Amino acid sequence: MASKRTAKKPDFEQSLKKLETIIEHLESGDLPLEKAVKEWEAGMKLRDSCEKILAETQQKVDILINRNGDEDPEDFDAS
C-alpha cells in the first residue's frame, strides 16, 4: 500500500519570518546580483503565500461573523 503524502500548508509566522530575513539580506546591499535576484524571487513567493493565508483567514472570519448574525462587524481597535 502506497503511503499518502500530504503537502503541509506553509505556516504564516514561519513564512513571514523568512520574508523578513530575505528583506534584511536584500537591504544590506552585500549580495551579488544573481543571489539578490534569487532572494527577491523567493521573497515574492513568500509574500504571495502570506497574502493567500491572510485572505483565507479573512474569509473564515467573515463566515463566522455572518453565522453569528452580526451583519456589520465593528472596527477593531487594538489600543
N, C-alpha and C positions, 0 to 999 in steps of 0.2 A: 504494500500500500504506500503510495507516494505521500510524503508529508506536505501539508498545505502551508505555504509560506504566505504570510500576510505582511503587506508593507505597512510599517508603522508610520503614522502621520507625524510630521515634524512638530516638535514641541515649540510653542510660541516663544517662551522665555529663552530657550537654547538658541533658537534662530535669531532672536533679537540680540543676544549676547555675541554671537558670531558676526552679525552685521556690524555691531559697534566696534568689534576688533578689526574688521576689514576697513571700516572708516578711519580708525586710528592709523592703520598702516598706510592708507592712501594719503591721509593728511600729513604724514611725516615727510613725504616727498623723497624718501630714501629708496624707493623701489625702482628697479629698472622698468622701462616702458612695457615690455612684454609681461612682466609679473604684475604690474599695475593694471593692465587691461584684463588679465585673468582674474585678479581680485575684484575688479569692478563688475565683471560678468557674474561672478559668484555672489557679489552683493546684490545685484539686480534680481537674481533668482531668489535670494533670501527675502528681499523686500516684497516680491510678488507673493511668496509663500506667507509672509506675515499679513499682508493685506487680505489674502484669501481667508486666513484664520479669523481675522477681525470681522470680515464681512459675514462669515458663517456664524460667529458668535453673536453679532448684532441681530441676525435673523432669529436666532434662538431666543434672545431677549425679547424681541418684538412679539414672537409667538407666545411666550409666557405672559407678557403684559396683556395681550389680547385675550388669553384664556381666563385671566382674572377679571375681565370686563372693564379694565381701565383703558378707555379709548384714547385719552390724552395723557401720555406719560409726562410727569413733571421733570423739569430740568434738574440734572444732578449738580449739586453744589458741594464740592469737596472741601470747602473751607470750614 
